[in-house]
């Protein structure tokens, strides 16, 4: 990982305190640029060499009423001198740009934590909108915190007055003034963000210049003011050697698709319909046309999957991306993909439901829908990434399975993974599995439902190939000729074959990775974005000598072969999930074990503390 060096001077009157790990949250109105601010702090910390993990939390409304509690947007990150797997439980620093941001987030700031607030925003009107009857800056409510009430708005206006921006435009730069202050507090360099701002606002250089001035002014203010008696240093983390880049889950999904298209040397179609939080996958892949990737924004979710099925029938790599409500709408077409036995990938970036639910909040409640949410016997393999970076690997694996077994594959990501970020070790392209499709060419004795004896995958013949004319569709086909068949015995046979094919994938999966001993008192099983929280909680308890182990499932259907025997080696099975116990139901049904569900369905990820305390209760 490349590193930036902070060459800016530090005041001799301010001592430098070294810290191992820091958790910061930037919070403000949805128009205050908190996501951009947090992202720039994250990217700079990664370039400095820290390990970083983030969590973005923003309102569902495009523009919620300014200054209200529902309109608060937040960006939290952990940066550390050692490896981290979560965005952190409690905050060491909270930056609150208005009273509403303070009220929503104050409960997460630890005692004696740093609280930076924009004092200019604490006017009577803004206090009332946030539900305050008194100004908390003048009461004893904040006494247990180290409070720095700074006039961010006023200082920003002074810093950018030479640019000629309007008052409204100039005020919007206050997030970068605040960022400059926090950069100094945690010994971060400003150079990378200055370059980013100039590139970002090439078409509006006056806005770019204003934000640069605000950023530098915030840094210089913190440097020269006598308010701060110390600032902090978090040294580089010792990570596995290699080339890293900061990546979100959705970015990793997109790069996984790009790698598959290049590796397979085949055209790819992503067809979808915009939906939070999956839309950025469409936007990213639209940039890769030169690599043979085409993006189709369909008129609805049904058309999106049907277009992907058509692309797969024509010999292209195909996928569709959506979130929960769109996943519901695709259910009939998923059945069509199963009965036609065509390879494609269906991405579901899960969010809080049901119905529209809470579109920007995370959840894991679509697992049973992915398993059973179609009519008929309709098995589809299900994979789930464990971290933002793992989204890349899971996309490659999804296409490997789809192409090898001629089947649709479901990838269950979620909102926390989609927008969360971490340093990602860029893999060696040559290490990726072979992904070249095998198209049938020989017309002699051709049947579209002739199968590979090892995988039970049917032949994939491109329409228009001489001698390989055939039909597929939603009606059941004869297992030999491929013609429409209503024969009951043939239907039984085809249903069994499709089920056996998918179940047979279990023999082609990597072994389970167990954190801890393969026998003991408690085994914690998770999937999806619970990975980092479970890992951290279990490692902490293992360091105390507790008999607890953990397994994280990336393959949810079919399960890996050794899972059943492993479950029987533990006294208790704990399954933390952001739903009402869906994986625990599957484990109970499949392996007849007393899986203990630990549910959270608030739209927010688990805290490490929550899982650690639940394990201790069971012990």
N, C-alpha and C positions, 0 to 999 in steps of 0.2 A: 504494500500500500504506500503510495507516495505521501509525503508529509509536508505541511506548511509550518514555517517557523514564525512566531510572532516577534517582529523586530521593533514593535512599538515600546517606548520607554515606560517604566513603571515608577511611580513616585516612591521616594525613599521612606516616606512616612507611613506607607501602607505595607503591612507584613503579608507574606504569601504563605497560605496554609495549604498543605498537600492533602488531597482527598482521594479515596479509591473510587467511589461511585457517587454520582449526583443525579437526582431526579428533578427535572424542571417542567413546569407547565406554563405555557403562554395562553392567556385567556382574554377574550374581549368580545365585542359585538361581531356578528357574522360579517360585517363589512370592514373590520379592523385589520384584516390580513394576517390573522394568527397562524393559519396553515402555512403561508409563505414564510413568516418569521421563524416558525418552528423548523420548517424544512431547511432553511439556510443555516440555522444553528446546528442541525443534525449533520448536514453535509460537511460543514467546517470541522465538526468534531471527528467525523470519520476520516477526513483528510489529515487531521492532526495525528491520527493513529489510535483513537479510542475505539472500543467496541460500543456500538450504539443500538438501541432498540426503541421504536416509537409507537405511539398510538394517537390517531387523529379522531377527534370527537366534534362533530359539527351538526347544526340543525338541519332538518329535512327541508324546511322552507327555503326557497331561493333567496328571499330577503325577508327574514322575520322582522317584526317591529323593532326598530333600533332601541337599544337600552333595556329590553325586556329579558326576563329569565329564559324563555324559550329560544331567544335569539343568540344565546351565548355559544361561542365557538372556542374550542380548546385544542391545543397540541401539546402532548406530553412526550418526554423522552428521557431515557436513562443513558448516560455516557459514563464509561468506566475504564479503569486501567487493567481490568481483567474481563473475561468473557461474561456477557450478560444475555439473558434469554427473555426478559420481560421489560415493559416500559416502566416498571416500578410500582410499588404499592402506595407509598406516601411521598409527599413532595418535600424537598429541601428548599426549593425556591418556587414561588408563585408570582407571576407577573399578571396583574389584573388591570385592564385598561378602562374599566368602568365599574360602577357599583354592582351591576348585575353579575359581571364576571367574578367579582369578589364573593358575592353571596352564594353563587353556585359552587364555587371551588374551594372556599376557605376550609371546609371540613376535611379536605385531603392534605392540608399543609401540616407538617409535624410541628410539635411544640419547639419554639425557638427558631423556626424556619424563617428564611428571608422572604419578606413580602414587599414587592415593589408595586405601587399603585400610581395611576395617573390622577394626581390630585385635582387637575383641571376638570375632570369629569364628575367630581362629587358635588354637583350642584343640586339644589332642591328638586328640580324637575326630574333629574336622572335618579336621584335617591328614591323618589316616590315611585317611579316606574319599576324599580328593583324591589320595592316592598319595604324599604327602610323608613322608619318614622324619625330616626335621628341619624346624623352622619357618623358612621362607625370610626372615622378618623379622629373624632373628638370625644369618643367615649372610651370605656375601658375594655371594650369587646376584643380589641386586638393586642392587649397587653402581653400575651404569652408569645408573641411573634416579634421578630426584628423588623420593624416597619420603616420603609423608606417611601414617603409620600412625595413624589417628584412631579413637577408640572410639565409632563411630557408634551402636551399640546403647545403650551406657551414656548417652551424651549425649541421645539421643532419649527414653529413659525419664525422664530428669530434666526434659526440656522439656515432656512431656505428662502428668506425674503429677497435675496438678490436674484433669484431665478425668475421672478415675475409671475409665478403661479397664482391662481386665484386662492382665496382663503380656503375654500372647500378642497381644492387639490392639494394645497400645502398641508392641511390638517391630516390628510391620508398618509402622510409620510411618517407619522408619529410612531408607527410600529417599528420602523427601522432605527429611530432614535432609541427606543426601548431596547432593541436588539444590540445596538452599540454599547449600551450600559452593561448588558448581560455578557456580551463578548469580553469586556474588560474584567468584569467580576470573575470570570472563569478562564481568564488568560487565553482567549481565543483570538486569532488574527482576523482582521477585517478584509484583507486583500482579496480573498476568494469571492466574497459577497460583493465587493465593489466591481469586480470583473463581471460577475453574473448580472448585476443591475445594468451595467452599460450594454451588455448583449441583449438583455431582456427588453430594454426600452430603446433599441436602435431607431425605431420609427418615431419615437417621442423623446429625443435626447434631453429635453428640459425636465421631463419627469424623472428620467434616470439620474440626471445630475442632482436633482432635489433629494432623491432618496439617498444618494451617495453622501451628500452633505449632511443629511440627518443622521445617517449611520456613523459617520466620522465624528459628528458633534456629540452624539451619545457616548461614544467611546472616550472622547476627550473630556467630556463633562465628568464621567466617572473617574477618569485619571486625575483630574485636577481638584475636584471637590473634596472637602474635608469630611464629608458625610461617611465615606467608607473607610474604615480603619484597617481592613484586610481584604484581600482577594484570594482566589483559590487556583490551585493547579491540579489537574488530573493527568497523570502521565500516560504514555502510550500503553496500549494493551499488547500482551504477548499472544498474538494470533498465529495460526498456521501460516507459514510463508506462502506467498503467492500474490497474484494480482486481484484486488478487490474493487468493487464499486458499490455504492449505496443503492439499494433497490427496494421497491415496494412489491407486495405480492402480485398486484395486477401487472406491473412492469415485468416481473419474472414470468408470469404466464405468457405475456406477449413475446418475450425473448425465447421462451421455450418453443412456441409455435414457429418462430423464425428459424431456430436451430433445426427443427424437424423438417421444415421446407427445404433448407439448404442440404441437410444430410440425405434426405430422400430424393432430392433432385426431381421433385414433382410440383406442379402448381397446387396452390392451396386456396380455399375459399373460407372466409369467416363471414357467416351471415348472422345478423342479429338485429335487435331492436333496442334503442337506448333505454337503460334502466339502472338506477342507483342500486348497488355500487359497482356494477359491471361495465359501465359505459366506456371507461378509459381503456379497456381492452380493445374495443372497436377503434377508438381513436389512435391507439398505438400502432395496431397492425395496418392501418390505412397509410402509414409512412413507408411500408415495406414493399411497395408495388414492384420495385426493381428486382426483388427476389422472387417474383412469381406469386406473390400473395395478393389476392383481391378481397376487398371488403364490400359487402352488400348490406345496406341498411334496409331491411324489409319493412313492409307496411304493418306487420304485426308479428308476434312471437311464433304463431303457427307457421306462417309463411317462411320465417327465418329457418326453422328446422327443416321444413320441406325442401327449401333451396339447398341446404347442406346435404340432404339425402340425394337430391338430384346430382349434385357435384360428385358425391361418392360413387353413384351409379356410373357416372361418366369417367371415373378413374382418377379423380382429384383427391388430394387430402382435404378433409372437410371438418368443420367444427362450427358450433354456435355457442354464444355466451349470453347469459341472462342472470336474473336473480329470482327469488322465490315466486312472486306472482307470475312471471314469465315462464318459469319452470312448470307451474301448474298447466299453463296453456299449451305447452309442448307435449303433454302426456300422450295424446293420441298419435302424434307423429313419432314419438319414441317407440310406440308399438310397431309402427310401420318400419322403423329402422331395424327393430329386432327381427321381424318376420322376413324382411328382405335380406337380413344378414349382411349389412353393409358397414364398412369401418368408418366411424366418425366419432368425434368427441363433443360432449355436451358439458359446458362449464356452468355451474350454478354458484354464484357468489352469494352465499346466504345472508339474509338480513332478518330483522325482527318482524314477525307477522302476528296473526294471520292477516289476510287481505293486504292493504297497503301498509298496515302496521306502523313501524318506525323505520322508514327507509334508510336512514343513515346510521342505524344502530346494529350491532353485531348479534348473531344468534346461530345456533347449530340445529335448528328444529326441522330441517328438511331431509334428515336421514331416512326416516320411514317412508317419506314420499318417494325418495330415490329408490328404495327397496321395493315398494309395493304400490306406488301411485299410478298404476296402469291396469287396464282390464286384461283378463286372460293371464296365462302363464307367460310372463314377459321379463325374463332375467337380464339384467344389465350389470356388468362389473362397475364397482364404485371405488374410487380412489380419493384420498384427501391429503392435501399438503399439510405439513406440520409447522412451517414457518414461512415468512415472506420469501426467503431465498429458495426454499424447498419447492415453491410453486414452479420453478423452472424444471426441476427434475421430475416432478409429478406430471407435467405436460408431456415430456419426452416419454415417460413410462406409459402414459395413457395412449399415445399414438402407437407405441410398440405393441401393446396388447391389442389395440383395435385392428392393426394391420395383420398381426400374426394370427388372430383368431376370428377375423371377419365379424366384428361385433361393434355396436356402439359402446362407448365407455363414458361414464359420468364422473366428472371431477367436482367434488364439493369443497370449494373454498369458502371463506366467510368474510364479513366486513372488516374484522380486526386484521386479517391477513392482507386484504386487498389494499388498505391504505397504510398499514404498518410498514416500517422500513427497518433494514439492518444491513451491515456490511456483508456482501455476498462474494464468496471466493469463486472467481470465474473459472469454470471447468475447462479442461483440455477438450477441444472439439473432437479430436480423434478418439477420445474415450467414450463418446456417446455410442449407444448400441446401433447395430445395423437396422436401417429403417426403409430400405428400398422395397417398394411394393412388388409383389409377384403377380403379374398379370398372365392369365392363361392364354396360350397362343395356338395350341394344337386343336383343330376342329374334329379330329377323328374320335368318334364316340363321345362327343362333348355333351355334358349335362351340367346345368348351372348349380345343381345340388350334389354333384360328385364332391367328395370330401378328402381332405388330408387325413390319413389314418391316425396321425399323432395328435393333431390339434382339433380335429373335426371341423376345421374351417372349410367352407364351401369355396369353389373356384370363383375367382374374380376376373371376369371377362369384360373388356371394354366394348360397349355397344358400337356396332359398325364394323367390328372385326369380321372379315369374311369367314363364313362357316360357323360363327359363334353367336348367331342370332338367338335371342332368348327373351323371356319375359320374367319380370319379378313384380311383386305388388303385394297388396294387403290380404289377398285371398290365399288360403293355404295351398301349397304346391305339392305335387307328387314328389316323393324323395328320389325318384329315378329320372323321370322325364322332365320335371319342372312345370308340367301343365297344372292347371287348377284342379284340385282334388277335394271332394267331399267325403272320401272314404274314411270311416272312423278309425280304422287301424292305422292308416297312413298318418292321420292327425296325431294320434297317440305317439307314433314313432317320431314325427318331426318335433313335437313338444319335448319329448325325452332327449332327442339329440341336441336341441338348442340349450336345454338345461345342463346336460352333461358337458357340452362344450365350455360353457361359462364356469361350471364347477371345476373343470379340469385345469383352469388357469392357476388354481392353487398350487399345483405341482411346479409351476414356472415362476414362483415368487421367491424373493430372497428370504433367508431365515429371520426370525424375530430378533430384534436387538433389545436385550434386557439390561436395564439400569439397576445393578445390584445382583443379589443372589437369585438363583432360579427356584428357590424354595424359601418360605418364611411365613411371617404372620400376616402381612398385608401386601397385596399387589395392587398398585394404582394403574388403571387403564384409561387412556385418553385418546382423543383424535382431534384433528384440526388445530385451531389456534390455542387450545389448552396446553399444548406441548411445553412451551417455555415456563409457564407457571408451575405445572406438575414437576418438571425437571428440577426447577429451583427448589421447590418445597421438599422434594424427596432427597435431593443432595444435602440440604441443610439437616434433615433428620438423620440421614445416614452418617453424617459427620458427628452426630451425637450418639451414635451407636444403636439407633433404632432399627428393628428388623422390618424394613420396608423396601420394596422394589417397585419398579415402574416399567410399563411397556406402552409405547405409543403406536397406534394402528394407522398406517397409511393405506392399507388395503382393508376396506370395510365389506366388500363382497367380491369374490369369496374371501373368507379369512385365510390366513396362512395356516398350513397344516398342523404345526406344532402348538397352536394356541390352546386347543382343548386340553391337551396333557399338561401344559404349563399352569392353567387355571386351577387344576386339581392339586397343585403343589403348595397352595397358600391357604391359610385359615380363612382369610377374608379378601373379597374383591371389591375395591372402591372404584366407582366410575364417575368422575366429575364431568359434567356436560352443561353446555349452555342451552338446555332444553329440559323437558320434564322426565328425562330418563330413557331416551330412545335406544342408545347403544346398550344400556343395561338390559333392556327387554330382549334385544337380539342375542346377547350373550346367554341370558337365561333360557331362551327358547332353543338355541343351538347346542349348548353344552350342559344344560341342567345344573347350573351353579347359582348360588345365592349372591348374585351381583348386587351390590349396594349402590343405589343411585344417589349422587350428590348433585343437585340441580341448582342452577342460577339462570334466571331469565329476565334480567333487568335491562338488557341492551348493552351491558358493559362486561368486559372480561373478568375472570376470576382474579382475585388478589392472591399472592403467594400465601399471605397470612391465613386466608380462608381455607385453603387446601391443607396447609400445615396443621391448623387447629382441628380440622375434621379427622385427619389421620391420627392425631394424638388422642382424640375422643375414642376412636376405635381400638387403639392400643391399650 
